[in-house]
């Protein structure tokens, strides 16, 4: 097989976006057929990456690479986007946002995520990040009839531009001090050889931390999550997070692997701050999307705890946590999208009052997913946190593990409060019946995976453990 053949996913995404754009421009009301084409394209790429999963290639003078870790992350991204398209179709149709532009932006942003994940050079990383980010700014403000959506897009753009500037400035410092931007060449410098690289480390760390919504670079998340259309919020909470976490892992464990002692303390502080603020700030939230924003910040804190340890076991825990987090978020946003009455969508936590009486299956799915987000055994969310805490304890970082455990207990409060509202508050008027088959599939499949994960968790851990060895 030609080595260039492994660039097929990126080329397919770009070419597909052009095709969708051309068909959309010249053929009105073509969303349904274009959506079907895009879904087929994404599924084809998933099977392609599974078939060539073990391939390991470098391109463009080692600026761009493909390996099992990169392929696994790309599969996660594609799978999450397939679910996003399934759960969002009915919602977008009701809000009259069913436009071909949405699919074009999805495809281009996915290409940007792929570039981020495969980058072996800081400028390539920056290009991928910007390609993805520009699409996300547009998606946040896609509902032009809503002032909240426009405000969300503007806030995201302004703060995102600041973060991109910090990252690019960090890249320029790295190049100025080392004369290279290649990950592998930078990794040859020890911390004693080139102390100046630490300045670049700090700025690049700030830029990527913004993309994963880590404290103190989280300020955009609650407002953007609340203001964006719910289907877009679901996309923000899932696919870009996977790409940013993968870029974070590669950045710290390839070019800056010899600076472990320098970035370890920074990451511990960011991780603890994210866990604490995400757990405490969510208690005061009454909007479901804002609550999920703070929940996302809290989960990122747990993920960064695994990145901080930087052992094979901890990075394995990070990949597992990311997978389970994606499944839980797909499920929870699918459930939120069922809260509809007469073409109006509801987002307040008290709108869940007593839905167990009128919609028992939705209430059951909500409950299972919320318990999993809280980390209650034997659901998948428990195993996600368990593997992270286990890797922290193996390094004898008992205070770090204790702090994380306390934050997990605090965060359980607002998840349990939602369950209390669902089952014990007086019921309100019935929500509309679910008509979208995509929404039904998303809820059923994610709930099933969360429920049965405990039966054979080693199926995933064995795959991810082999994959992580390609980084370390």
For each residue, the residues with C-beta under 8 A, 3 or more apart:
1: 5 52 55
2: 5
3: 6 57 59
4: 7 59
5: 1 2 8 52
6: 3 52 55 57 59 66
7: 4 10 11 59 66
8: 5 11 12 45 48
9: 12 13 45 48 49 74 114
10: 7 13 14 111 114 115 118
11: 7 8 14 15
12: 8 9 15 16 41 44 45
13: 9 10 16 17 41 45 107 108 110 111 114
14: 10 11 17 18 107 108 111
15: 11 12 18 19
16: 12 13 19 20 37 38 41 107
17: 13 14 20 21 104 107 108 111
18: 14 15 21 22
19: 15 16 22 23 37
20: 16 17 23 24 34 37 38 100 103 104 107
21: 17 18 24 25 100 104
22: 18 19 25 26
23: 19 20 26 27 30 33 34 100
24: 20 21 27 30 31 34 99 100 101 103 104
25: 21 22 100
26: 22 23
27: 23 24 30
28:
29:
30: 23 24 27 33 34 100
31: 24 34 35 98 99 100 103
32: 35 36
33: 23 30 36 37
34: 20 23 24 30 31 37 38 100 103
35: 31 32 38 39 85 89 103
36: 32 33 39 40
37: 16 19 20 33 34 40 41
38: 16 20 34 35 41 42 85 103 106 107
39: 35 36 42 43 82 85 86
40: 36 37 43 44
41: 12 13 16 37 38 44 45 107
42: 38 39 45 46 78 81 82 85 110
43: 39 40 46 47 82
44: 12 40 41 47 48
45: 8 9 12 13 41 42 48 49 74 78
46: 42 43 49 50 75 78 79 82
47: 43 44 50 51
48: 8 9 44 45 51 52
49: 9 45 46 52 53 71 74 75 78
50: 46 47 53 75
51: 47 48
52: 1 5 6 48 49 55 71
53: 49 50 68 71 72
54: 68
55: 1 6 52 66 67 68 71
56: 65 66 67 68 470
57: 3 6 65 66 67
58: 62 64 65 66 120
59: 3 4 6 7 62 63 64 65 66
60: 63 64
61:
62: 58 59 65 120 121 182 184
63: 59 60 119 120 121 124 182
64: 58 59 60 115 118 119 120 121 124
65: 56 57 58 59 62 70 118 120
66: 6 7 55 56 57 58 59 70 71 118
67: 55 56 57 70 71 470
68: 53 54 55 56 71 72 466 467 470
69: 72 73 246 467 468 470 471
70: 65 66 67 73 74 117 118 246
71: 49 52 53 55 66 67 68 74 75
72: 53 68 69 75 76 319 463 464 467
73: 69 70 76 77 117 242 243 246
74: 9 45 49 70 71 77 78 114 117
75: 46 49 50 71 72 78 79
76: 72 73 79 80 242 322 323 326
77: 73 74 80 81 110 113 114 117 239 242 243
78: 42 45 46 49 74 75 81 82 110
79: 46 75 76 82 83 326
80: 76 77 83 84 238 239 242 326 330
81: 42 77 78 84 85 106 110 235 239
82: 39 42 43 46 78 79 85 86
83: 79 80 86 87 238 330 442 446
84: 80 81 87 88 106 231 234 235 238 239 330
85: 35 38 39 42 81 82 88 89 106 438
86: 39 82 83 89 438 439 441 442
87: 83 84 91 231 234 330 333 334 337 436 438 439 442
88: 84 85 91 92 231 232 234 235 337 438
89: 35 85 86 92 93 98 436 438
90: 93 94 337 435 436 438 439
91: 87 88 94 95 229 230 231 337 345 436
92: 88 89 95 97 98 102 229 231
93: 89 90 96 97 98
94: 90 91 340 343 345
95: 91 92 143 229
96: 93
97: 92 93 102 142 143 229
98: 31 89 92 93 102
99: 24 31 102
100: 20 21 23 24 25 30 31 34 103 104
101: 24 104 105 142
102: 92 97 98 99 105 106 139 142
103: 20 24 31 34 35 38 100 106 107
104: 17 20 21 24 100 101 107 108
105: 101 102 108 109 135 138 139 142
106: 38 81 84 85 102 103 109 110 135 235
107: 13 14 16 17 20 38 41 103 104 110 111
108: 13 14 17 104 105 111 112 131 135
109: 105 106 112 113 131 132 135 136 139 239 240
110: 13 42 77 78 81 106 107 113 114 239
111: 10 13 14 17 107 108 114 115 131
112: 108 109 115 116 128 129 130 131 132 133 135 243
113: 77 109 110 116 117 128 132 239 240 242 243
114: 9 10 13 74 77 110 111 117 118 128 243
115: 10 64 111 112 118 119 124 125 127 128 131
116: 112 113 119 125 128 129 132 243 244 246 247
117: 70 73 74 77 113 114 128 243 246 247 250
118: 10 64 65 66 70 114 115 124 128
119: 63 64 115 116 122 124 125 128 183 247 250
120: 58 62 63 64 65 124 182 183 184 254
121: 62 63 64 124 125 181 182 183
122: 119 125 126 171 174 175 181 183 204 255
123: 126 127 171 181
124: 63 64 115 118 119 120 121 127 128
125: 115 116 119 121 122 128 129 247 251
126: 122 123 129 130 164 167 168 171
127: 115 123 124 130 131
128: 112 113 114 115 116 117 118 119 124 125 131 132
129: 112 116 125 126 132 133 164 167 207 211 247
130: 112 126 127 133 134 164
131: 108 109 111 112 115 127 128 134 135
132: 109 112 113 116 128 129 135 136 240 243
133: 112 129 130 136 137 160 164 211
134: 130 131 137 138
135: 105 106 108 109 112 131 132 138 139
136: 109 132 133 139 140 156 160 236 240
137: 133 134 140 141 153 156 157 160
138: 105 134 135 141 142 153
139: 102 105 109 135 136 142 228 232 235 236
140: 136 137 149 152 153 156 224 227 228 232 236
141: 137 138 144 149 150 152 153 154 228
142: 97 101 102 105 138 139 149 153 229 232
143: 95 97 146 149 228 229
144: 141 149 150
145: 149
146: 143 149 150 227 229
147: 150 151
148: 151 152 226 227
149: 140 141 142 143 144 145 146 152 153 227 228 229
150: 141 144 146 147 153 154
151: 147 148 154 155 223 227
152: 140 141 148 149 155 156 223 224 226 227 228
153: 137 138 140 141 142 149 150 156 157 227 228
154: 141 150 151 157 158
155: 151 152 158 159 220 223 224 227
156: 136 137 140 152 153 159 160 220 224
157: 137 153 154 160 161
158: 154 155 161 162
159: 155 156 162 163 210 219 220
160: 133 136 137 156 157 163 164 210 220
161: 157 158 164 165
162: 158 159 165 166
163: 159 160 166 167 206 207 210 211 217
164: 126 129 130 133 160 161 167 168 207
165: 161 162 168 169
166: 162 163 169 170 203 204 206 207 210
167: 126 129 163 164 170 171 203 204 206 207 208
168: 126 164 165 171 172 207
169: 165 166 172 173 203
170: 166 167 173 174 199 200 201 202 203 204 205 206 207
171: 122 123 126 167 168 174 175 181 200 204
172: 168 169 175 176 200
173: 169 170 176 177 196 197 199 200 203
174: 122 170 171 177 178 181 186 197 200 204
175: 122 171 172 178 179 180 181
176: 172 173
177: 173 174 194 196 197 199 200
178: 174 175 185 186 189 194 197
179: 175
180: 175 185 186
181: 121 122 123 171 174 175 186
182: 62 63 120 121 185 186
183: 119 120 121 122 186 187 250 254 255
184: 62 120 187 188 254 255
185: 178 180 182 188
186: 174 178 180 181 182 183 189 197 255 256
187: 183 184 254 255 256 257 258
188: 184 185
189: 178 186 193 194 197 258
190: 193 194 258
191: 194 195 197 198 258 259 261 262
192: 195
193: 189 190
194: 177 178 189 190 191 197
195: 191 192 198
196: 173 177 199 200
197: 173 174 177 178 186 189 191 194 200 201 256 259
198: 191 195 201 202 259 262
199: 170 173 177 196 202 203
200: 170 171 172 173 174 177 196 197 203 204
201: 170 197 198 204 205 256 259 262 263
202: 170 198 199 205 206 266
203: 166 167 169 170 173 199 200 206 207
204: 122 166 167 170 171 174 200 201 207 208 251
205: 170 201 202 208 209 251 263 266
206: 163 166 167 170 202 203 209 210 217
207: 129 163 164 166 167 168 170 203 204 210 211
208: 167 204 205 211 212 244 247 248 251
209: 205 206 212 214 217 248 270
210: 159 160 163 166 206 207 213 214 217 220
211: 129 133 163 207 208 240 244 247
212: 208 209 241 244 245 248 300 303 304
213: 210 217 218 220 221 241 274 293 296 297 300
214: 209 210 217 218 270 271 273 274 297 300 301 304
215: 218 270 273 274 276 277 278 297 301
216: 219 270 273
217: 163 206 209 210 213 214
218: 213 214 215 221 274 277 278 297
219: 159 216
220: 155 156 159 160 210 213 223 224
221: 213 218 224 225 293 294 296 297
222: 225 226 285 290 293 294
223: 151 152 155 220 226 227
224: 140 152 155 156 220 221 227 228 233 236 293
225: 221 222 228 233 236 237 289 290 292 293 296
226: 148 152 222 223 233 287 289 290 293 347
227: 140 146 148 149 151 152 153 155 223 224
228: 139 140 141 143 149 152 153 224 225 232 233 236
229: 91 92 95 97 142 143 146 149 232 233
230: 91 233 234 289 333 336 337 345 347
231: 84 87 88 91 92 234 235 337
232: 88 139 140 142 228 229 235 236
233: 224 225 226 228 229 230 236 237 289 292 333
234: 84 87 88 230 231 237 238 329 330 333 334 337
235: 81 84 88 106 139 231 232 238 239 240
236: 136 139 140 224 225 228 232 233 240 241
237: 225 233 234 241 292 293 296 329 333
238: 80 83 84 234 235 241 242 326 329 330
239: 77 80 81 84 109 110 113 235 242 243
240: 109 113 132 136 211 235 236 243 244
241: 212 213 236 237 238 244 245 296 300 322 325 326
242: 73 76 77 80 113 238 239 245 246 322 326
243: 73 77 112 113 114 116 117 132 239 240 246 247
244: 116 208 211 212 240 241 247 248
245: 212 241 242 248 249 300 303 307 318 322
246: 69 70 73 116 117 242 243 249 250
247: 116 117 119 125 129 208 211 243 244 250 251
248: 208 209 212 244 245 251 252 304 307
249: 245 246 252 253 307 315 318 471
250: 117 119 183 246 247 253 254 471
251: 125 204 205 208 247 248 254 255 256
252: 248 249 256 257 263 267 307 310
253: 249 250 256 257 310 315 471 472
254: 120 183 184 187 250 251 257 471
255: 122 183 184 186 187 251
256: 186 187 197 201 251 252 253 259 260 262 263
257: 187 252 253 254 260
258: 187 189 190 191
259: 191 197 198 201 256 262 263
260: 256 257 263 264 310
261: 191 264 265
262: 191 198 201 256 259 265 266
263: 201 205 252 256 259 260 266 267
264: 260 261 267 268 308 310
265: 261 262 268 269
266: 202 205 262 263 269 270
267: 252 263 264 270 271 304 307 308
268: 264 265 271 272 308 400
269: 265 266 272 273
270: 209 214 215 216 266 267 273 274 301 304
271: 214 267 268 274 275 301 302 304 305 307 308 404
272: 268 269 275 276 301 400 403 404
273: 214 215 216 269 270 276 277 301
274: 213 214 215 218 270 271 277 278 297 298 300 301 304
275: 271 272 278 279 298 301 302 305 403 404 407 408
276: 215 272 273 279 280 301 403 407
277: 215 218 273 274 280 281 294 297 298
278: 215 218 274 275 281 282 294 295 296 297 298 299 300 301 407 411
279: 275 276 282 283 294 298 407 408 410 411
280: 276 277 283 410
281: 277 278 284 285 294 297
282: 278 279 285 291 294 295 298 411 414
283: 279 280 410 413 414
284: 281
285: 222 281 282 290 291 294 349 414
286: 290 291 348 349 350
287: 226 290 291 347 348 349
288: 291 292 336 347 348 349
289: 225 226 230 233 292 293 336 347
290: 222 225 226 285 286 287 293 294
291: 282 285 286 287 288 294 295 349 414
292: 225 233 237 288 289 295 296 329 332 333 336
293: 213 221 222 224 225 226 237 289 290 296 297
294: 221 222 277 278 279 281 282 285 290 291 297 298
295: 278 282 291 292 298 299 373 411 414
296: 213 221 225 237 241 278 292 293 299 300 329
297: 213 214 215 218 221 274 277 278 281 293 294 300 301
298: 274 275 277 278 279 282 294 295 301 302 407 411
299: 278 295 296 302 303 321 325 373
300: 212 213 214 241 245 274 278 296 297 303 304
301: 214 215 270 271 272 273 274 275 276 278 297 298 304 305 404 407
302: 271 275 298 299 305 306 321 384 385 388 404 408
303: 212 245 299 300 306 307 318 321 322 325 388
304: 212 214 248 267 270 271 274 300 301 307 308
305: 271 275 301 302 308 309 388 392 400 404
306: 302 303 309 314 315 317 318 321 387 388 391 392
307: 245 248 249 252 267 271 303 304 310 314 315 318
308: 264 267 268 271 304 305 314 400
309: 305 306 313 314 391 392 394 395 397
310: 252 253 260 264 307 314 315
311: 314 315 391 394 395 472
312: 315 316 465 468 469 472
313: 309 316 317 387 390 391 394
314: 306 307 308 309 310 311 317 318 388 391 392 395
315: 249 253 306 307 310 311 312 318 319 468 471 472
316: 312 313 319 320 387 391 461 464 465 468
317: 306 313 314 320 321 384 387 388 390 391
318: 245 249 303 306 307 314 315 321 322 388
319: 72 315 316 322 323 464 467 468
320: 316 317 323 324 383 384 387 460 461 464
321: 299 302 303 306 317 318 324 325 384 385 387 388
322: 76 241 242 245 303 318 319 325 326
323: 76 319 320 326 327 460 464
324: 320 321 327 328 372 380 381 383 384 450 453
325: 241 299 303 321 322 328 329 384
326: 76 79 80 238 241 242 322 323 329 330
327: 323 324 330 331 380 446 449 450
328: 324 325 331 332 369 372 373 380 381 446 450
329: 234 237 238 292 296 325 326 332 333
330: 80 83 84 87 234 238 326 327 333 334 442 446
331: 327 328 334 335 365 369 442 443 446 447 450
332: 292 328 329 335 336 366 369 370 373
333: 87 230 233 234 237 292 329 330 336 337
334: 87 234 330 331 337 338 439 442 443 446
335: 331 332 338 339 362 365 366 369 443
336: 230 288 289 292 332 333 339 347
337: 87 88 90 91 230 231 234 333 334 340 345 439
338: 334 335 359 362 431 434 439 443
339: 335 336 345 346 347 351 352 431
340: 94 337 343 344 345 346 431 432
341: 344 346 429 430 431 432
342: 432
343: 94 340
344: 340 341
345: 91 94 230 337 339 340
346: 339 340 341 351 431
347: 226 230 287 288 289 336 339 351
348: 286 287 288 351
349: 285 286 287 288 291 352 417 418 421
350: 286 353 421 425
351: 339 346 347 348 428
352: 339 349 355 366 418 421 422 425
353: 350 421 422 425 426 427 428
354: 357 358 422 423 424 425 426 427 428
355: 352 358 359 362 363 366 422 427 431
356: 359 360 363 364 422 423 427
357: 354 360 427
358: 354 355 427 430 431
359: 338 355 356 362 363 430 431
360: 356 357 363 364
361: 364 365
362: 335 338 355 359 365 366 431 434 443
363: 355 356 359 360 366 367 422 423
364: 356 360 361 367 368 447
365: 331 335 361 362 368 369 443 444 447
366: 332 335 352 355 362 363 369 370 418 419 422
367: 363 364 370 371 419 422 423
368: 364 365 371 372 379 447 450 451
369: 328 331 332 335 365 366 372 373 446 447 450
370: 332 366 367 373 374 415 416 418 419
371: 367 368 374 376 379 381 415 419
372: 324 328 368 369 375 376 379 380 381 382 450
373: 295 299 328 332 369 370 381 415
374: 370 371 381 408 411 412 415 416
375: 372 381 382 384 385 408 412
376: 371 372 379 381 382 412
377: 382 454
378: 382 454
379: 368 371 372 376 382 450 451 453 454
380: 324 327 328 372 383 384 449 450 453 454
381: 324 328 371 372 373 374 375 376 384 385 450
382: 372 375 376 377 378 379 385 386 454
383: 320 324 380 386 387 453 454 457
384: 302 317 320 321 324 325 375 380 381 387 388
385: 302 321 375 381 382 388 389 408
386: 382 383 389 390
387: 306 313 316 317 320 321 383 384 390 391 461
388: 302 303 305 306 314 317 318 321 384 385 391 392 404
389: 385 386 392 393 401 404 405
390: 313 317 386 387 393 394
391: 306 309 311 313 314 316 317 387 388 394 395
392: 305 306 309 314 388 389 395 397 400 401 404
393: 389 390 396 397 398 401
394: 309 311 313 390 391
395: 309 311 314 391 392
396: 393
397: 309 392 393 400 401
398: 393 401 402
399: 402 403
400: 268 272 305 308 392 397 403 404
401: 389 392 393 397 398 404 405
402: 398 399 405 406
403: 272 275 276 399 400 406 407
404: 271 272 275 301 302 305 388 389 392 400 401 407 408
405: 389 401 402 408 409
406: 402 403 409 410
407: 275 276 278 279 298 301 403 404 410 411
408: 275 279 302 374 375 385 404 405 411 412
409: 405 406 412
410: 279 280 283 406 407 413
411: 278 279 282 295 298 374 407 408 414 415
412: 374 375 376 408 409 415 416
413: 283 410 416 417
414: 282 283 285 291 295 411 417 418
415: 370 371 373 374 411 412 418 419
416: 370 374 412 413 419 420
417: 349 413 414 420 421
418: 349 352 366 370 414 415 421 422
419: 366 367 370 371 415 416 422 423
420: 416 417 423 424 425
421: 349 350 352 353 417 418 424 425
422: 352 353 354 355 356 363 366 367 418 419 425
423: 354 356 363 367 419 420
424: 354 420 421
425: 350 352 353 354 420 421 422
426: 353 354
427: 353 354 355 356 357 358
428: 351 353 354
429: 341
430: 341 358 359
431: 338 339 340 341 346 355 358 359 362
432: 340 341 342 435
433:
434: 338 362 439 440
435: 90 432
436: 87 89 90 91 439 440
437: 440 441
438: 85 86 87 88 89 90 441 442
439: 86 87 90 334 337 338 434 436 442 443
440: 434 436 437 443 444
441: 86 437 438 444 445
442: 83 86 87 330 331 334 438 439 445 446
443: 331 334 335 338 362 365 439 440 446 447
444: 365 440 441 447 448
445: 441 442 448 449
446: 83 327 328 330 331 334 369 442 443 449 450
447: 331 364 365 368 369 443 444 450 451
448: 444 445 451 452
449: 327 380 445 446 452 453
450: 324 327 328 331 368 369 372 379 380 381 446 447 453
451: 368 379 447 448
452: 448 449 455
453: 324 379 380 383 449 450 457 460
454: 377 378 379 380 382 383 457
455: 452
456: 459
457: 383 453 454 460 461
458: 461 462
459: 456 462 463
460: 320 323 453 457 463 464
461: 316 320 387 457 458 464 465
462: 458 459 465 466
463: 72 459 460 466 467
464: 72 316 319 320 323 460 461 467 468
465: 312 316 461 462 468 469
466: 68 462 463 469
467: 68 69 72 319 463 464 470
468: 69 312 315 316 319 464 465 471 472
469: 312 465 466 472
470: 56 67 68 69 467
471: 69 249 250 253 254 315 468
472: 253 311 312 315 468 469
